[in-house]
Amino acid sequence: MTELLQQAFAEAAKLPEPEQMVLASRLLTELAGEDDFDRAIARSSNKLAALAREALAEHRSGQSEALDPEQL
């Protein structure tokens, strides 16, 4: 465990129990969300690669336009 994470847990331990429960719940939700995102990316890597190849082919054939940040 990193020193920073140890410091965060030490500070969290000073909170009243209800606040510790909220913090723990939020941390677990965040970690679960990251796992879900990683699994979604892993499942879609072939699709993303195909989309990237398609986008490059369109660009190389002159079918793309330069992005103008002023138009966003």
Residue frames as a rotation matrix with the C-alpha (Angstrom) as fourth column:
MET 1
0.592 0.806 0.000 0.00
0.806 -0.592 0.000 0.00
0.000 0.000 -1.000 0.00
THR 2
-0.105 -0.628 0.771 1.34
0.546 -0.684 -0.483 3.43
0.831 0.371 0.414 -0.88
GLU 3
-0.792 -0.266 -0.549 2.10
0.609 -0.413 -0.677 6.01
-0.046 -0.871 0.489 1.77
LEU 4
-0.860 0.502 0.087 -0.55
-0.464 -0.842 0.277 8.31
0.212 0.198 0.957 0.33
LEU 5
-0.061 0.870 -0.489 -3.23
-0.191 0.471 0.861 5.62
0.980 0.146 0.138 0.53
GLN 6
-0.286 -0.113 -0.952 -2.20
0.834 0.460 -0.305 4.82
0.473 -0.881 -0.037 4.10
GLN 7
-0.980 -0.089 -0.177 -2.52
0.162 -0.872 -0.462 8.52
-0.113 -0.482 0.869 4.94
ALA 8
-0.549 0.836 -0.017 -5.97
-0.577 -0.365 0.731 8.65
0.605 0.411 0.683 3.33
PHE 9
0.068 0.571 -0.818 -7.15
0.294 0.772 0.564 5.61
0.953 -0.279 -0.115 5.30
ALA 10
-0.611 -0.342 -0.714 -5.73
0.775 -0.072 -0.628 7.06
0.163 -0.937 0.309 8.52
GLU 11
-0.952 0.303 0.033 -7.67
-0.305 -0.948 -0.097 10.28
0.002 -0.102 0.995 7.94
ALA 12
-0.256 0.901 -0.350 -10.81
-0.437 0.215 0.873 8.34
0.862 0.376 0.339 7.03
ALA 13
-0.255 0.100 -0.962 -10.52
0.643 0.761 -0.092 6.35
0.722 -0.641 -0.258 10.26
LYS 14
-0.942 -0.132 -0.310 -10.92
0.322 -0.621 -0.715 9.61
-0.098 -0.773 0.627 12.19
LEU 15
-0.653 0.752 0.088 -14.35
-0.519 -0.529 0.672 10.25
0.552 0.393 0.735 10.67
PRO 16
-0.261 0.673 0.692 -17.57
-0.779 0.276 -0.563 9.29
-0.570 -0.686 0.453 12.45
GLU 17
-0.609 -0.028 0.793 -18.78
0.133 0.982 0.137 5.81
-0.782 0.188 -0.594 11.49
PRO 18
0.491 0.840 0.233 -21.64
0.387 0.029 -0.922 6.99
-0.781 0.542 -0.310 9.23
GLU 19
0.652 -0.320 -0.688 -19.20
-0.661 -0.684 -0.309 9.11
-0.371 0.656 -0.657 7.21
GLN 20
-0.495 -0.833 0.246 -16.78
-0.624 0.538 0.567 6.19
-0.605 0.127 -0.786 7.01
MET 21
-0.175 0.527 0.832 -19.59
0.405 0.808 -0.427 4.03
-0.897 0.262 -0.355 5.62
VAL 22
0.833 0.481 -0.274 -20.41
0.004 -0.500 -0.866 6.63
-0.553 0.720 -0.419 2.96
LEU 23
0.246 -0.837 -0.488 -16.76
-0.902 -0.383 0.202 7.01
-0.356 0.390 -0.849 2.00
ALA 24
-0.586 -0.455 0.670 -16.22
-0.278 0.890 0.361 3.25
-0.761 0.026 -0.649 1.84
SER 25
0.249 0.780 0.574 -19.32
0.454 0.429 -0.781 2.81
-0.855 0.455 -0.247 -0.29
ARG 26
0.841 0.036 -0.540 -18.19
-0.370 -0.691 -0.621 5.53
-0.395 0.722 -0.568 -2.71
LEU 27
-0.159 -0.979 -0.126 -14.70
-0.876 0.081 0.475 4.03
-0.455 0.186 -0.871 -2.97
LEU 28
-0.499 0.021 0.866 -16.04
0.105 0.994 0.036 0.55
-0.860 0.109 -0.498 -3.67
THR 29
0.623 0.769 0.144 -18.44
0.314 -0.077 -0.946 1.93
-0.716 0.635 -0.289 -6.27
GLU 30
0.572 -0.504 -0.647 -15.58
-0.744 -0.651 -0.150 3.79
-0.346 0.567 -0.747 -7.96
LEU 31
-0.507 -0.815 0.280 -13.40
-0.639 0.573 0.513 0.68
-0.579 0.081 -0.811 -8.03
ALA 32
-0.151 0.544 0.825 -16.24
0.402 0.797 -0.452 -1.44
-0.903 0.263 -0.339 -9.40
GLY 33
0.808 0.462 -0.367 -16.86
-0.076 -0.535 -0.841 1.17
-0.585 0.707 -0.397 -12.10
GLU 34
0.071 -0.872 -0.485 -13.22
-0.929 -0.235 0.287 0.99
-0.364 0.430 -0.826 -13.17
ASP 35
-0.640 -0.255 0.725 -13.46
-0.122 0.965 0.232 -2.81
-0.758 0.060 -0.649 -13.39
ASP 36
0.344 0.856 0.384 -16.62
0.416 0.228 -0.880 -2.51
-0.842 0.463 -0.278 -15.50
PHE 37
0.716 -0.134 -0.685 -14.90
-0.552 -0.709 -0.439 -0.03
-0.426 0.693 -0.581 -17.82
ASP 38
-0.363 -0.931 -0.018 -11.82
-0.797 0.301 0.524 -2.25
-0.483 0.204 -0.852 -18.20
ARG 39
-0.452 0.262 0.853 -14.01
0.264 0.952 -0.153 -5.26
-0.852 0.156 -0.500 -19.04
ALA 40
0.663 0.744 -0.083 -16.04
0.185 -0.271 -0.945 -3.25
-0.725 0.611 -0.318 -21.55
ILE 41
0.384 -0.614 -0.690 -12.88
-0.860 -0.510 -0.025 -2.06
-0.337 0.602 -0.724 -23.31
ALA 42
-0.620 -0.652 0.436 -11.48
-0.480 0.755 0.446 -5.60
-0.620 0.067 -0.781 -23.36
ARG 43
-0.087 0.685 0.723 -14.70
0.447 0.676 -0.586 -6.95
-0.890 0.272 -0.365 -24.88
SER 44
0.839 0.538 -0.078 -14.79
0.211 -0.454 -0.866 -4.26
-0.502 0.710 -0.494 -27.53
SER 45
0.002 -0.931 -0.365 -11.12
-0.205 -0.357 0.911 -4.14
-0.979 0.073 -0.191 -28.55
ASN 46
-0.564 -0.179 0.807 -11.75
0.661 0.488 0.570 -5.89
-0.495 0.854 -0.157 -31.88
LYS 47
0.455 0.812 0.365 -14.62
0.888 -0.386 -0.249 -3.53
-0.062 0.438 -0.897 -32.67
LEU 48
0.725 -0.240 -0.646 -12.51
0.000 -0.937 0.349 -0.50
-0.689 -0.253 -0.679 -31.71
ALA 49
-0.386 -0.914 0.122 -9.64
0.079 0.099 0.992 -1.70
-0.919 0.393 0.034 -33.90
ALA 50
-0.292 0.363 0.885 -12.01
0.937 0.295 0.188 -2.13
-0.192 0.884 -0.426 -36.84
LEU 51
0.789 0.605 -0.109 -13.42
0.586 -0.794 -0.162 1.37
-0.184 0.064 -0.981 -36.32
ALA 52
0.335 -0.761 -0.556 -9.90
-0.135 -0.622 0.771 2.78
-0.933 -0.183 -0.311 -36.16
ARG 53
-0.592 -0.537 0.601 -8.94
0.469 0.377 0.799 1.05
-0.655 0.755 0.029 -39.43
GLU 54
0.149 0.763 0.629 -12.10
0.989 -0.106 -0.107 2.39
-0.015 0.638 -0.770 -41.06
ALA 55
0.840 0.146 -0.523 -11.41
0.249 -0.960 0.131 5.93
-0.483 -0.240 -0.842 -39.84
LEU 56
-0.116 -0.964 -0.240 -7.83
-0.073 -0.233 0.970 5.80
-0.991 0.130 -0.043 -41.12
ALA 57
-0.507 -0.014 0.862 -8.98
0.780 0.417 0.466 4.51
-0.366 0.909 -0.200 -44.50
GLU 58
0.581 0.782 0.228 -11.53
0.813 -0.543 -0.208 7.33
-0.039 0.306 -0.951 -44.77
HIS 59
0.636 -0.418 -0.648 -8.89
-0.034 -0.855 0.518 9.89
-0.771 -0.308 -0.558 -43.81
ARG 60
-0.416 -0.888 0.198 -6.36
0.132 0.157 0.979 8.53
-0.900 0.433 0.052 -46.28
SER 61
-0.399 0.331 0.855 -8.95
0.912 0.241 0.332 8.63
-0.096 0.912 -0.398 -49.06
GLY 62
-0.947 -0.091 0.309 -9.73
0.149 -0.974 0.169 12.29
0.286 0.206 0.936 -48.34
GLN 63
-0.109 0.993 -0.052 -13.14
0.444 0.096 0.891 11.70
0.889 0.074 -0.452 -46.79
SER 64
0.176 0.147 -0.973 -12.33
0.981 -0.110 0.161 13.42
-0.083 -0.983 -0.163 -43.49
GLU 65
0.523 0.028 0.852 -12.26
0.231 -0.967 -0.110 17.10
0.820 0.255 -0.512 -42.58
ALA 66
-0.643 -0.763 -0.064 -9.91
0.352 -0.220 -0.910 18.98
0.680 -0.608 0.410 -40.27
LEU 67
0.225 0.690 -0.688 -11.44
0.954 -0.013 0.299 19.74
0.197 -0.724 -0.661 -36.89
ASP 68
-0.331 -0.238 0.913 -11.91
0.144 -0.969 -0.200 23.44
0.933 0.065 0.355 -36.22
PRO 69
-0.606 0.061 -0.793 -11.93
0.783 0.221 -0.582 24.00
0.139 -0.973 -0.181 -32.43
GLU 70
-0.952 0.264 -0.153 -13.65
-0.230 -0.950 -0.210 27.34
-0.201 -0.165 0.966 -32.98
GLN 71
-0.431 0.824 -0.368 -16.68
-0.608 0.036 0.793 25.51
0.667 0.565 0.486 -34.38
LEU 72
-0.669 0.136 -0.730 -17.20
0.443 0.863 -0.245 23.33
0.597 -0.487 -0.638 -31.29
